[in-house]
Amino acid sequence: MSDAVTSFKRTLCDHISAHDRAGATLAALDAVRAGAITIPELYDLLAAYLVEVGARWQAGESEVWEEHYATSTVRTIVEACQPLVAERAAAPIGRTVVLATPPDEYHDLGLRMLADRFTLAGWTAQLLGANVPTDELIAAIAELEADAVVISAYTHFHRFALKEYVNTVRAAHPDIHVWVGGAAFALEHDGWPDEMMLKPADVPSLAGQVG
Ligand code: B12
């Protein structure tokens, strides 16, 4: 991490610890506009920060509401970056990706960030968000003329449920490219083919694999 990014992270954490959502959001936007940090670097930093927040709660060092507060502030920052994402997006590459989490999976912030990485790479990224019923995902893929679908799972329970979800989507859309990811796949992907695995950092080089 460069000195500028380390210093920005300290400023950001200070604002969130002081329950200053506006200050945190302005600090993030200023850092991106000034070129101190790129949007993907900002998202990596925010994702790592939330893992730290979760660990503090698990260790009994912070309250549940503080985890919710931090998550909600991070979401505000990500949404506030939307105009900057649109400004910095590569020229359209003529590919559409639909992003969703399966039923009962409410962890969608990582997926939200991933949607912006696709936009920056020139894709049309259509984010459906969390808890999307199978039939609705199948309908959206058709209506939005998607080339690919990205599905995220956070817990192993949801990773297990994902199998049927993916199989049903593939039966309805045999030609669609499916990528899965999220924290449930962070350590290994036993039982899942390599070609379905995706790393956020690889998004800029994906277009050639689809279509
Ligand atoms: C925020 C949060 C929540 C929020 C989610 C808000 C939201 N809309 O996303 C809320 C409050 C809803 C929540 C609920 C729950 N949570 Co929670 N939550 C967290 C927390 C603090 C942070 C997660 C997060 O947003 N991380 C930041 C994002 C950006 O990271 P990410 O999702 O991993 O995404 C990164 C990559 O994985 C990747 N990525 C994501 N998706 C995809 C997809 C593809 C294809 C690719 C390539 C990459 C990719 O991109 C990101 C990096 O750029 C973690 C703590 C932790 N240690 O992680 C617990 C945590 C995940 N939660 C946990 C639990 C247990 C729950 C609950 C069951 C709690 C409860 N008893 O109700 C419920 C489950 C609700 C449900 N049915 O889904 C556990 C999971 C344990 C486990 N592994 O089984 C954790 C780890 C907390 C803990 N230490 O116990 N949670």
Residues whose N, C-alpha, C, O or C-beta is under 5 A from the ligand:
A	BS01	B12	Y43 A47 L50 V51 G54 A55 Q58 T71 D104 E105 Y106 H107 D108 L109 G110 L111 M113 V150 I151 S152 Y154 T155 H156 W179 V180 G181 G182 A183 L198 K199 P200
